[in-house]
Amino acid sequence: MVLVAESLVRSYTTAEGPLRVLDGVSLSLAAGEAVAVTGPSGCGKSTLLGLLAGLDRPDGGRVLIEGRDLAGFNDADLSAFRGRRLGFLFQSYRLLPSLSAEDNVRVPLDFAGVADAGDIARTWLDRVGLGARRHHRPTQLSGGEQQRVALARALAPGPALLFCDEPTGNLDPRTGTGIADLIFAAVRDRGTACCYVTHDPGLAARADRIIRLAEGRVA
């Protein structure tokens, strides 16, 4: 298994007292498998994704990626590991506004010290159909184009795992379908494991498995 999560617990402090968002969630993910995480708003979907991706640390339980326990990394090593082995696609794109499309895709490659980062970035922009827009900044691109740049950035380092948080949530149906097609092509052609959060029943139905959360637990 590429990913194994065991009995994850995450709580937050609120004005009303402690709030347990996740309460003993376990799951696994194999190479080349796509898993959709669904459930009502506030059930812990995005919190779970953040824990699985090492963007947050659990209060209990553990996450293993390629057999390595994320709890064993310090913050700097965990950041470097994420850059090498994990890809992220957020609903809000999170592109750097001062950089061109090509330079946005280059960010994780440069961080990892990849020698041919420019060539790889241009190849991925070609793959997502934006080779001719590589010098454009995010404000010069449509929402769908920005999401394609974000997807190219996520896939360019060749991650073992791709995490997507509502990847089509801000897009019109046609553009959203195109983004989903690109994601599943990466899963199929590259053997990338993918875990994605969605409210869209159609997008969830394309997964190999669906995990539904309710009140912080796997329903």
Kinemage of the C-alpha trace (Angstrom):
@kinemage 1
@onewidth
@group {chain A} dominant
@subgroup {mainchain}
@vectorlist {calphas} color= white
{ca met a 1} P 0.000 0.000 0.000
{ca val a 2} L 1.188 3.500 -0.842
{ca leu a 3} L -0.837 5.023 1.999
{ca val a 4} L -2.018 3.562 5.285
{ca ala a 5} L -3.860 5.650 7.874
{ca glu a 6} L -4.650 4.114 11.246
{ca ser a 7} L -7.178 5.397 13.799
{ca leu a 8} L -6.725 9.096 13.047
{ca val a 9} L -8.015 11.544 15.641
{ca arg a 10} L -8.039 15.330 15.303
{ca ser a 11} L -9.615 17.850 17.661
{ca tyr a 12} L -9.753 21.631 17.748
{ca thr a 13} L -10.409 24.109 20.536
{ca thr a 14} L -13.503 26.250 20.061
{ca ala a 15} L -15.309 28.841 22.167
{ca glu a 16} L -17.729 26.096 23.192
{ca gly a 17} L -14.909 23.726 24.137
{ca pro a 18} L -13.003 20.909 22.382
{ca leu a 19} L -14.407 19.758 19.043
{ca arg a 20} L -13.401 16.319 17.799
{ca val a 21} L -13.491 16.526 14.007
{ca leu a 22} L -12.054 13.064 13.295
{ca asp a 23} L -12.617 10.131 15.612
{ca gly a 24} L -10.659 7.016 14.699
{ca val a 25} L -10.585 7.107 10.886
{ca ser a 26} L -8.621 4.365 9.099
{ca leu a 27} L -8.084 3.810 5.381
{ca ser a 28} L -5.536 2.581 2.850
{ca leu a 29} L -4.680 3.408 -0.741
{ca ala a 30} L -2.827 1.316 -3.327
{ca ala a 31} L -0.733 2.486 -6.276
{ca gly a 32} L -2.900 3.399 -9.264
{ca glu a 33} L -6.053 3.539 -7.128
{ca ala a 34} L -8.433 6.492 -6.872
{ca val a 35} L -10.433 6.934 -3.672
{ca ala a 36} L -13.152 9.556 -3.215
{ca val a 37} L -13.945 10.961 0.238
{ca thr a 38} L -17.512 12.222 0.548
{ca gly a 39} L -19.894 13.323 3.261
{ca pro a 40} L -21.817 16.364 4.512
{ca ser a 41} L -20.148 19.703 5.173
{ca gly a 42} L -18.281 19.746 8.461
{ca cys a 43} L -17.811 15.974 8.668
{ca gly a 44} L -14.002 16.206 8.539
{ca lys a 45} L -13.208 15.583 4.860
{ca ser a 46} L -10.710 18.397 4.372
{ca thr a 47} L -9.236 17.789 7.819
{ca leu a 48} L -8.647 14.160 6.870
{ca leu a 49} L -7.011 15.155 3.590
{ca gly a 50} L -4.685 17.530 5.422
{ca leu a 51} L -3.592 14.773 7.812
{ca leu a 52} L -3.046 12.250 5.024
{ca ala a 53} L -0.954 14.759 3.079
{ca gly a 54} L 1.166 15.719 6.072
{ca leu a 55} L -0.105 19.305 6.063
{ca asp a 56} L -1.338 18.797 9.630
{ca arg a 57} L -0.494 16.331 12.384
{ca pro a 58} L -3.054 14.092 14.126
{ca asp a 59} L -3.756 14.066 17.850
{ca gly a 60} L -3.883 10.291 17.664
{ca gly a 61} L -3.226 7.511 15.181
{ca arg a 62} L -0.633 7.552 12.417
{ca val a 63} L -0.121 7.987 8.671
{ca leu a 64} L 2.352 5.869 6.700
{ca ile a 65} L 3.319 6.760 3.129
{ca glu a 66} L 5.385 4.193 1.259
{ca gly a 67} L 5.973 2.549 4.634
{ca arg a 68} L 7.319 5.704 6.301
{ca asp a 69} L 5.546 7.046 9.380
{ca leu a 70} L 5.031 10.790 8.932
{ca ala a 71} L 5.385 11.232 12.698
{ca gly a 72} L 9.067 10.376 12.322
{ca phe a 73} L 9.800 13.501 10.238
{ca asn a 74} L 10.686 16.911 11.597
{ca asp a 75} L 8.979 19.831 9.871
{ca ala a 76} L 11.815 20.492 7.410
{ca asp a 77} L 12.194 16.842 6.399
{ca leu a 78} L 8.431 16.430 6.096
{ca ser a 79} L 8.244 19.443 3.786
{ca ala a 80} L 11.007 18.001 1.608
{ca phe a 81} L 9.319 14.583 1.544
{ca arg a 82} L 6.005 16.135 0.495
{ca gly a 83} L 7.756 17.991 -2.309
{ca arg a 84} L 9.301 14.775 -3.659
{ca arg a 85} L 6.523 12.234 -3.222
{ca leu a 86} L 3.202 14.066 -2.890
{ca gly a 87} L 1.141 16.292 -5.153
{ca phe a 88} L -1.669 18.649 -4.120
{ca leu a 89} L -4.566 20.144 -6.033
{ca phe a 90} L -6.681 22.648 -4.156
{ca gln a 91} L -10.071 24.075 -5.031
{ca ser a 92} L -8.636 27.602 -4.723
{ca tyr a 93} L -5.693 26.811 -7.085
{ca arg a 94} L -3.081 28.507 -4.811
{ca leu a 95} L -0.944 29.741 -7.664
{ca leu a 96} L 1.665 32.420 -6.958
{ca pro a 97} L 0.261 35.572 -8.598
{ca ser a 98} L 3.634 37.135 -9.415
{ca leu a 99} L 4.846 34.094 -11.372
{ca ser a 100} L 4.046 32.895 -14.880
{ca ala a 101} L 2.289 29.580 -15.474
{ca glu a 102} L 5.629 27.952 -16.289
{ca asp a 103} L 7.302 29.306 -13.172
{ca asn a 104} L 4.379 28.171 -11.003
{ca val a 105} L 4.817 24.624 -12.318
{ca arg a 106} L 8.556 24.880 -11.722
{ca val a 107} L 8.217 25.734 -8.004
{ca pro a 108} L 8.227 22.169 -6.571
{ca leu a 109} L 10.815 21.063 -9.142
{ca asp a 110} L 13.194 23.871 -8.234
{ca phe a 111} L 12.610 23.191 -4.546
{ca ala a 112} L 13.624 19.568 -5.131
{ca gly a 113} L 16.705 20.624 -7.090
{ca val a 114} L 15.592 19.068 -10.392
{ca ala a 115} L 18.124 20.045 -13.071
{ca asp a 116} L 15.743 20.112 -16.055
{ca ala a 117} L 12.869 21.808 -14.223
{ca gly a 118} L 12.094 24.134 -17.124
{ca asp a 119} L 11.786 21.329 -19.651
{ca ile a 120} L 9.560 19.304 -17.319
{ca ala a 121} L 7.347 22.309 -16.575
{ca arg a 122} L 6.870 23.050 -20.278
{ca thr a 123} L 6.116 19.378 -21.001
{ca trp a 124} L 3.391 19.319 -18.363
{ca leu a 125} L 1.859 22.564 -19.541
{ca asp a 126} L 1.697 21.009 -23.003
{ca arg a 127} L -0.004 17.938 -21.529
{ca val a 128} L -2.718 20.037 -19.905
{ca gly a 129} L -3.155 22.075 -23.084
{ca leu a 130} L -1.549 25.309 -21.899
{ca gly a 131} L 1.809 25.305 -23.648
{ca ala a 132} L 0.901 28.513 -25.477
{ca arg a 133} L -0.018 30.252 -22.202
{ca arg a 134} L 3.152 29.434 -20.293
{ca his a 135} L 4.222 33.090 -19.960
{ca his a 136} L 0.834 34.234 -18.665
{ca arg a 137} L 0.302 35.040 -14.995
{ca pro a 138} L -2.690 33.627 -13.063
{ca thr a 139} L -4.707 36.842 -13.430
{ca gln a 140} L -4.479 36.422 -17.202
{ca leu a 141} L -5.951 32.909 -17.071
{ca ser a 142} L -9.503 31.661 -16.592
{ca gly a 143} L -10.447 29.596 -13.552
{ca gly a 144} L -10.241 26.379 -15.544
{ca glu a 145} L -6.839 27.345 -16.929
{ca gln a 146} L -5.562 28.170 -13.457
{ca gln a 147} L -6.717 24.771 -12.223
{ca arg a 148} L -4.903 23.079 -15.110
{ca val a 149} L -1.707 24.940 -14.186
{ca ala a 150} L -2.197 23.808 -10.587
{ca leu a 151} L -2.659 20.226 -11.766
{ca ala a 152} L 0.496 20.405 -13.891
{ca arg a 153} L 2.363 21.710 -10.843
{ca ala a 154} L 1.040 18.847 -8.726
{ca leu a 155} L 1.967 16.139 -11.234
{ca ala a 156} L 5.257 17.490 -12.605
{ca pro a 157} L 7.451 16.018 -9.815
{ca gly a 158} L 6.045 12.520 -10.496
{ca pro a 159} L 4.340 12.052 -7.100
{ca ala a 160} L 3.406 8.675 -5.698
{ca leu a 161} L 0.281 10.247 -4.230
{ca leu a 162} L -2.021 12.983 -5.486
{ca phe a 163} L -4.396 14.716 -3.067
{ca cys a 164} L -7.267 16.831 -4.418
{ca asp a 165} L -9.633 18.967 -2.318
{ca glu a 166} L -12.805 19.693 -4.309
{ca pro a 167} L -10.773 19.852 -7.556
{ca thr a 168} L -13.777 20.776 -9.705
{ca gly a 169} L -15.786 22.726 -7.130
{ca asn a 170} L -15.208 26.188 -8.637
{ca leu a 171} L -15.508 25.110 -12.268
{ca asp a 172} L -18.351 24.841 -14.757
{ca pro a 173} L -19.397 21.255 -15.590
{ca arg a 174} L -17.527 21.043 -18.904
{ca thr a 175} L -14.273 22.428 -17.485
{ca gly a 176} L -14.639 20.292 -14.366
{ca thr a 177} L -15.003 17.165 -16.468
{ca gly a 178} L -11.822 18.073 -18.338
{ca ile a 179} L -9.881 18.472 -15.079
{ca ala a 180} L -11.248 15.148 -13.813
{ca asp a 181} L -10.211 13.452 -17.058
{ca leu a 182} L -6.647 14.727 -16.583
{ca ile a 183} L -6.556 13.495 -12.982
{ca phe a 184} L -7.761 10.006 -13.869
{ca ala a 185} L -5.387 9.832 -16.823
{ca ala a 186} L -2.514 10.379 -14.380
{ca val a 187} L -3.854 7.628 -12.132
{ca arg a 188} L -4.195 5.263 -15.089
{ca asp a 189} L -1.055 6.077 -17.051
{ca arg a 190} L 1.424 6.813 -14.256
{ca gly a 191} L 0.158 4.531 -11.498
{ca thr a 192} L -0.325 7.523 -9.204
{ca ala a 193} L -2.532 6.900 -6.190
{ca cys a 194} L -5.180 9.588 -5.781
{ca cys a 195} L -7.318 10.581 -2.814
{ca tyr a 196} L -9.835 13.327 -3.449
{ca val a 197} L -12.596 15.098 -1.553
{ca thr a 198} L -15.753 15.952 -3.455
{ca his a 199} L -19.419 16.856 -3.028
{ca asp a 200} L -20.082 15.893 -6.660
{ca pro a 201} L -21.759 12.453 -6.906
{ca gly a 202} L -20.671 12.109 -10.535
{ca leu a 203} L -17.024 12.744 -9.712
{ca ala a 204} L -17.203 10.410 -6.704
{ca ala a 205} L -18.639 7.660 -8.908
{ca arg a 206} L -15.471 7.666 -11.044
{ca ala a 207} L -13.360 6.486 -8.103
{ca asp a 208} L -12.384 2.878 -7.470
{ca arg a 209} L -13.738 3.248 -3.951
{ca ile a 210} L -15.843 5.787 -2.081
{ca ile a 211} L -15.249 6.505 1.610
{ca arg a 212} L -18.114 8.371 3.244
{ca leu a 213} L -17.524 10.305 6.447
{ca ala a 214} L -20.221 11.192 8.957
{ca glu a 215} L -19.588 12.907 12.293
{ca gly a 216} L -15.865 12.268 12.097
{ca arg a 217} L -16.071 8.558 11.395
{ca val a 218} L -16.128 6.312 8.341
{ca ala a 219} L -19.806 5.624 7.731
